[in-house]
Amino acid sequence: MADVNITPSENGPYLVSGPVKLTDVDGREIPHPDQMALCRCGHSNNKPFCDGNHLTIDFDGTLKN
């Protein structure tokens, strides 16, 4: 998985690139593009993918150390 990158965007989704397998809770593979944005705010209507709702709820994606 050396070629996989997961980067949290500022106050937005996780940006994922590289050869990953995405599955649901039952283990079924979820088709996705090579690069994807995964919801981090919990308000997407297209989970697990980001649909931009973080912009409407004033999501604070500050990472705590």
KEKE-3310 file (N, C-alpha, C; in steps of 0.2 Angstrom, whole numbers, plus 5000, padded with zeros to 4 digits):
npx = (5004:5010:5008:4997:4988:4981:4973:4968:4957:4957:4945:4936:4933:4941:4954:4958:4969:4976:4979:4966:4955:4938:4926:4909:4900:4897:4906:4905:4912:4914:4911:4923:4931:4948:4953:4947:4935:4931:4918:4919:4913:4900:4888:4885:4875:4878:4885:4899:4905:4910:4899:4899:4892:4898:4901:4889:4887:4896:4907:4920:4935:4947:4962:4965:4979)
npy = (4994:5006:5015:5021:5036:5045:5059:5072:5085:5103:5106:5098:5083:5067:5064:5052:5042:5031:5013:5006:4996:4997:4993:4989:4987:4974:4968:4969:4975:4992:5001:5013:5029:5031:5041:5048:5056:5055:5056:5066:5073:5068:5071:5069:5065:5055:5045:5033:5043:5060:5074:5087:5093:5097:5110:5117:5116:5122:5114:5109:5104:5103:5095:5086:5085)
npz = (5000:4998:4988:4991:4996:5009:5013:5024:5020:5022:5033:5026:5016:5017:5006:4994:4986:4975:4974:4981:4990:4993:5004:5010:5026:5026:5018:5005:4989:4985:4971:4965:4959:4954:4961:4976:4986:5003:5014:5029:5038:5041:5035:5022:5008:5001:5006:5007:5001:4998:4997:4997:5007:5019:5017:5019:5033:5041:5044:5055:5053:5060:5065:5079:5090)
capx = (5000:5015:5006:4990:4988:4975:4975:4962:4957:4955:4937:4932:4934:4948:4956:4961:4972:4980:4975:4963:4948:4933:4920:4904:4901:4896:4912:4904:4916:4910:4915:4925:4936:4955:4954:4940:4934:4927:4915:4922:4908:4894:4882:4884:4869:4881:4891:4904:4908:4908:4894:4900:4888:4902:4901:4883:4886:4901:4911:4927:4939:4953:4964:4968:4985)
capy = (5000:5011:5020:5024:5042:5048:5066:5076:5092:5108:5107:5094:5076:5064:5064:5046:5041:5025:5006:5004:4992:5000:4989:4991:4983:4967:4966:4970:4980:4998:5004:5020:5031:5030:5046:5049:5061:5052:5061:5066:5077:5064:5074:5068:5061:5050:5041:5036:5049:5067:5077:5095:5096:5101:5118:5120:5115:5125:5109:5111:5098:5104:5089:5087:5082)
capz = (5000:4998:4983:4993:5000:5012:5016:5026:5017:5027:5034:5021:5015:5016:4999:4994:4979:4975:4973:4987:4990:4997:5005:5015:5032:5024:5014:4997:4987:4983:4965:4966:4955:4956:4966:4978:4992:5008:5019:5036:5042:5042:5033:5015:5006:4996:5010:5011:4997:5000:4992:4998:5013:5024:5016:5022:5040:5044:5047:5057:5052:5063:5068:5086:5091)
cpx = (5004:5012:4999:4992:4981:4976:4968:4963:4955:4948:4933:4934:4941:4949:4960:4963:4976:4976:4972:4957:4944:4927:4915:4905:4900:4901:4911:4909:4912:4914:4917:4930:4943:4956:4947:4940:4929:4925:4918:4918:4902:4888:4881:4878:4871:4886:4892:4908:4906:4904:4894:4896:4892:4902:4895:4882:4891:4906:4918:4931:4946:4956:4967:4974:4985)
cpy = (5006:5017:5023:5030:5044:5054:5070:5083:5096:5108:5104:5087:5074:5063:5057:5045:5034:5018:5004:5000:4995:4995:4992:4986:4976:4964:4966:4976:4986:5001:5011:5022:5030:5035:5048:5054:5057:5057:5060:5070:5073:5066:5073:5063:5055:5046:5035:5042:5056:5070:5085:5097:5099:5108:5121:5120:5118:5120:5111:5104:5098:5097:5090:5083:5079)
cpz = (5000:4993:4985:4998:5003:5016:5018:5023:5023:5027:5029:5021:5016:5008:4998:4987:4980:4974:4979:4986:4995:4998:5010:5021:5031:5020:5007:4995:4984:4977:4967:4960:4958:4962:4969:4985:4997:5013:5026:5040:5044:5039:5025:5014:5002:5000:5007:5007:4999:4994:4993:5004:5018:5023:5019:5029:5044:5048:5049:5057:5055:5066:5074:5087:5098)
residu = (MET:ALA:ASP:VAL:ASN:ILE:THR:PRO:SER:GLU:ASN:GLY:PRO:TYR:LEU:VAL:SER:GLY:PRO:VAL:LYS:LEU:THR:ASP:VAL:ASP:GLY:ARG:GLU:ILE:PRO:HIS:PRO:ASP:GLN:MET:ALA:LEU:CYS:ARG:CYS:GLY:HIS:SER:ASN:ASN:LYS:PRO:PHE:CYS:ASP:GLY:ASN:HIS:LEU:THR:ILE:ASP:PHE:ASP:GLY:THR:LEU:LYS:ASN)
# end
